[in-house]
Amino acid sequence: MEVRKQAFDEERRRREDLEKRLQEETSRRQKLIDREVKLREKQRAQSRPLTRYLPVRKDDFDLRSHIESAGHSADTCFHLSITEKTCRGYLVKMGGKIKTWKKRWFVFDRNRRTLSYYADKHEAKLKGVIYFQAIEEVYYDHLKNAHKSPNPSLTFSVKTHDRVYYMVAPSPEAMRIWMDVIVTGAEGYTQFMV
């Protein structure tokens, strides 16, 4: 009976010791994970995309003049119409959930601070909206990430907080104009501006 009690006590001490070591290891690993998470958050907070260089646009900002001063010829690009505050035209957009390509009528509106897209140019059926404050970056899809793009050389991306929109312009000049127009609305990283 005494031998059994000693064996039982020894087994209990061994289990307590193993439990203590397991708790110490768990605590050590949790600290490593917490440190890694903090490091990643710090790196993400410090990553500063291209839009941080954008000046704050005033209310009297003339979109058409800006695009023409950037060297684009808005008059000869018949794929879109551009005014002081808006830009309208067709782009082919890849779907978010179902990766199919659909032609959509896009309206960039500086007054509403949105990039909206519709089923057609009558602007009756709204299909989606990208708010200026969500736009982080606008870039040419040089990595060809867009799945089965109808025209990879005319594909560009608009990166927002929650997703990347892939779009195909009807011509190289239309793509360059759309990219420059959308960049003027990007507000996603204005906290980096001094």
C-alpha positions, -999 to +999 in steps of 0.1 A: +000+000+000+029+024+009+046+015-024+015+023-043+011+056-025+047+065-033+042+055-070+010+075-071+027+106-056+056+103-079+033+100-109+014+131-097+046+151-093+058+140-128+024+151-143+025+184-124+060+190-137+050+182-173+019+205-169+042+233-157+066+228-186+037+228-210+023+260-196+058+277-198+062+265-235+027+277-243+034+311-227+067+314-246+051+306-279+023+331-273+048+358-266+066+350-299+033+351-317+024+384-301+058+399-310+054+387-346+019+402-349+031+435-335+060+435-360+036+428-389+012+455-378+041+480-375+054+470-410+019+473-425+014+507-408+047+518-423+041+505-458+033+536-477+019+531-512+022+556-541-009+575-531+009+590-501+025+615-525-009+629-538-016+665-529-049+672-512-073+683-540-092+715-535-129+719-544-120+740-574-098+712-589-104+709-626-101+672-636-101+679-674-074+705-671-053+682-649-055+654-674-046+676-703-017+692-684-004+656-678-001+652-716-032+634-724-055+644-752-090+640-739-106+653-771-091+626-793-098+597-769-134+590-780-137+560-755-145+584-726-159+618-718-142+640-692-154+672-676-142+694-647-156+670-621-164+637-639-150+611-662-173+585-679-167+556-702-168+518-707-143+495-690-144+457-689-143+446-652-135+413-636-162+401-612-154+398-574-168+364-566-173+349-600-143+357-621-160+366-653-153+397-674-182+421-680-184+454-698-195+482-674-201+519-677-179+537-652-185+571-637-158+589-617-174+617-598-153+642-578-185+658-562-198+624-548-162+612-542-170+579-559-161+556-588-194+540-597-202+514-623-234+506-640-248+479-663-249+504-692-244+541-701-280+550-691-268+549-655-301+533-644-288+501-627-260+506-603-237+476-601-212+488-575-193+517-560-157+523-551-154+552-526-124+575-529-113+569-493-110+532-499-087+535-529-051+527-520-033+523-553-039+524-590-014+505-612-008+487-645-012+449-641+024+442-651+024+409-632-006+397-652-025+388-620-059+393-637-072+359-645-077+353-682-079+390-690-095+398-724-065+421-732-036+418-707-017+448-722-047+471-714-054+457-679-049+479-648-058+474-611-074+496-585-065+484-550-089+492-522-090+482-485-110+450-492-102+439-528-083+445-560-105+455-590-091+444-624-102+465-654-095+465-691-096+497-710-106+499-747-073+516-758-039+524-744-047+561-742-080+554-724-061+532-699-036+559-691-063+585-687-084+563-665-054+555-643-045+592-639-081+601-632-086+574-606-053+583-589-066+619-584-094+605-562-072+581-542-075+592-505-068+559-488-034+569-474-038+606-467-027+600-431+009+598-444+007+633-458+024+661-439 
